[in-house]
Amino acid sequence: MEVCFLRGLLFLALTAWTLADDGQVTFVSELSSKPAQKLSKYGWYANVRLQRFQMPEETAVARWLFSVKKGHTFNCGQHNVTIHLRWGAPPVVNPTGSVFPNATLWSPSFSLILPVTSQSSTTFNLSDPAPGVWFVAAHLPEDDRRIEQKGFPSCSYFFQPQLSIRRAVDTPVLQQATPLTQTAAPDTPARLKLYVPEFASLLSISVTGCSSGEAAEVRNCSLLLTLGSASLQQGATTVNCSGTSCSVSLSSPPWDTWLRVVVESSQVNRTVTFTVVSNCTVGCKPKSVGLKADDDIAKLRGGSSNSSSAGNVSLASVFSNKSACVWSVPVLYEELDVLSLRFTPVSGPNVSVTDMHPTLLSYPLPPHATGGTLNLQLTLNSTNATMGNSSAVVACFSPWAPILNLKQARPCHTALFVGYSVGVNVSVPKTVIRLPFPQSTTWYLTLQLTCNSSNCGNTSVVSVVPEVFISACVEDCGPYGECRLLRSYSYLYAACVCSAGWKGWGCTDGSTAQSLLRQVGATLLLTLSNLSFLPAIVVAMKRGYVTEASVYAFTMFFSTFYHACDQPGVAVLCIMDYDALQYCDFLGSVCAIWVTILCMARLRHTFKYTLFMLGALLIAMSMQLDRKGLWNLLGPVLCAILLMVITWVYRGVRRRHCYPPSWQRWVFFLLPGVLCALVGVCLYIFAETEDNYYYTHSIWHILVASCVVFLLPPKETFAEELSWSRGFSWSWSWSWSPRVCGYTLCQNNKDELYTVT
C-alpha cells in the first residue's frame, strides 16, 4: 500500500510539472504507461524486454519513470537492471562484450544501471527529444547458464516504464526569409520550428536586433541558439551568441522534415527581444531525364530496347551537360518477406559513376523494417578495364540527407548525422557494410569517381553495382546460429540464437566455441547413456512384466534420438521432426515412472492395466497442454506413490507384518533404488547447467534406469507364465486333453493365482 501511495504521489508531481504554464506558448501534458514485464538474464536478444513510446512533435521535455519490482520475497540477492534507450530503432546491446561480425557497424545506445533490492525506481529527463518512436529495452546481467526447471521458485523481477511529456501546441512557424520577432526569458525560451525542403544544401539562422530592459537598450544579450532535437546518439547544434546578433549555418541539413529552433536567454530577471530569420539554399537539384510514366512501367515489366536506349541517351546527355550537378537514379522497392526488402535500380543493376558529378540513389526505409539489418554491398564492375590504380569510387551512405560533395574535408558528415564511408577500386573491387536495427528514414547513397590527379584521364565513367537490402539477421546467423523472429506486441524484429558455444550478434564469436571433439563426445554421452535401460528391459522381461518392458524400450528409443537431434553444432541426427521427438521423450519418461511405481504396488492385473492405460492418456493430454510443466511429472508420481502406499499398508495390516516382509528386499533393493532416484532428481533439478548438461543429464539417465532395476518387484508367484517368459523353444506340437479335477481344487488354484508375496 505504501509503495502504491508513493508511486501515485510521484505521478501527481509529474502531472503538475507538465501542466505548468510557460507564459509564451501553450503546453499540454500526456502520460503513457506500459505493462510490467518479467525480466530475464541476458543470453541473447530474446531475453531483452522491448517497449515502444511514441514521442509527439514539438515535445519540450520528456521524463521516463523506470520501476523494477521483485515478484516475491524469495532471497535472490541484489542484481543490476540495465536499461537502454534509442530513438528510431531498437537498441543494439552487447552486455557480453562479444565480437561483432566483419563489416558490421553499430553505435552503442544510451544506457542506465538500476540497482534493485526489493523495489527500485529512477527517472530520466530529456529536453527537446526527437519526435518519433523511442525504444526502451531492459534486461538483467549476463546469464549464469544454470538450467532452471519450470515450476520451481526462482528470482523474478518485473520492469515497468512510464512516460510523461510536456508538448507545445502552438509553436510559431519560422518562414523562409521572413523575419519573426520573439521574446525569451531565463525560464521561458522561445520555441520555433521551420520546414527544410528536399534538396536543401545549406540552412542558415540569424538572430538580430537583440535588446533587453525597459528602455529597450541594446545590450549584450547572451543568447543560446539551438537547432535540432536530442536523440542521445546525435545531439543538436548549439551556438552561444554574444552581442546583438549572431548566426548559425547547417551544411547538408535533414531533408523533408521539420527542424526545431530554440532560443534561450541567460540574463537574470530580464526578457530579451530579438528578431530571427531563416534562409534555405538549394544548391543542387537533379536534372530531369525526360522519362514518362509509361517508360517507368515498361521498365518494371521488363522494358524494351527503345526505352533502354532512351535511358542510355539521357544518361550520356546528363554527364555531358556541364551545368548538371547530380545524377539521380530511380530505385525499385520490393517486399520479399517479413523483414526482407530489396532495393534495385530501375535501369538495371549497373550504375554509372563519373568524376564530374555525384550519382545519387535514395532508399526509403519503412518503420516495420527497423527490426532487421540494413546491408550495403558495393561491387566494381569487372568490365572497367581502363580504370587505373590511382582511381577509386568513393561512396557515402547517410540517413536523412545526402552528401553531394564527397571531396570535402569531412566527406560523410551531414549537419546533424554521421554517415558511413565506403569505396571500391581495382585492388578492392567489393565492399560490404551491415547496419543492425537501422533507423526508419530515407537513406541516401552518393557515388563519385575520384583520382589522385586533377583529372582521371581516359577514365571518365565507370560502372558499379550497388546492392541494398534488408535481411532479418546478419548472414542468416552463420552455421552455428539460427535467425529467430521476435515480437513485442505488434512490432517484429529478429535476432540470432547461437549454439555450440558460439556467441555474438551474428554467432561469429568463437572465443568460447565447443570443439568438434566435444560436440561428438556430448552427443555420444547423451545418446549412449540411454543404453542403461537395457538391463531394466531384460529384468522386466525375465520377471514377466512385458508391458513395463515395452514402455522402457519406448523411452530408451526416443530419448536416444531426441538427444541426438537436440545437440548444437554439427553432431546432430534427426530421424523425425524435433518437436515430435521431444514430445515422445517426455511422454515416455513420465510413463516409465508411472508404470514402475504401479508395478511396485502389486495390484490385480485388470486394475493395474486399467491404470496403465488411463494414466498414459492423462499424461499425454497434460504434455500437450504444457510439456515442461512441473505437475506433468509430479502429479503422476504422487498419485502412483499414494496408491502404492495404500496397497502396502493394506497388506501389512492384513498380514500383521511389514510389507514387503523381507529385510533383504528393503536393504538390497528398495533403499538403493530410492537413493538412485533421489540423487538423479537432485542432479536434474539443481545441478544442471548449459556447460555441464551433457554429463549431468547422462548421469540422470543412468541413475533412473538403475533405480528401475532395483525397484522392479520380483516375479509374481503362482502366476501363469507366458511362453516368452519361460524362454523360446524351437519344437512345437499340438495336443489337447481335458483337465480333470475336483471343484474345490480348481477353485483354490483360482484363488492362489492372485496371491502374491
Secondary structure, 3 states (H helix, E strand, C coil): CHHHHHHHHHHHHHHHHHCCCCCCCCEEEEEEECCCEECCEECCHHHCEEEEEEECCCEEEEEEEEEEEECCCCCCCCEEEEEEEEECCCCCCCCCCCCCCCCECCCCCEEEEEEECCEEEEEEEEECECCEEEEEEEEEEECCCECCCCCCCCCCEEEEEEEEEEEECCCCECCECCCEEEEECCCCCEEEEEEECCCCCEEEEEEEEEEECCCCECCCCCEEEEECCECCCCCCEEEEECCCCEEEEEECCCCCEEEEEEEEECCCCCCEEEEEEEEEECCCCCCCCCCCHHHHHHHHHCCCHHHHHHHHHHHHHHHHCCCCCCEEECEEEEEEECCEEEEEECCCCCEEEECCCCEEEEEECCHHHCCCEEEEEEEECCCCCCCCCCEEEEEEEEECCCCCCCCCCCCCECCCCECEEEEECCCCCEEEEEEECCCCCEEEEEEEEEECCCCCCCCCEEEEEEEEEEECCHHHHCCCEEEEEEEECCEEEEEEEECCCCECCCCCECCCCCCHHHHHHHHHHHHHHHHHHHHHHHHHHHCCCHHHHHHHHHHHHHHHHHHHHHCCCCCCCCCCCHHHHHHHHHHHHHHHHHHHHHHHCCCCHHHHHHHHHHHHHHHHHHHHHCCCCCHHHHHHHHHHHHHHHHHHHHHHHHHCCCCCCCHHHHHHHHHHHHHHHHHHHHHHHHHCECCCHHHHHHHHHHHHHHHHHHHCCCCCCCCCCCHHHHCCCCCCCCCCCCCCCCHHHHHHHHHHCCCCC
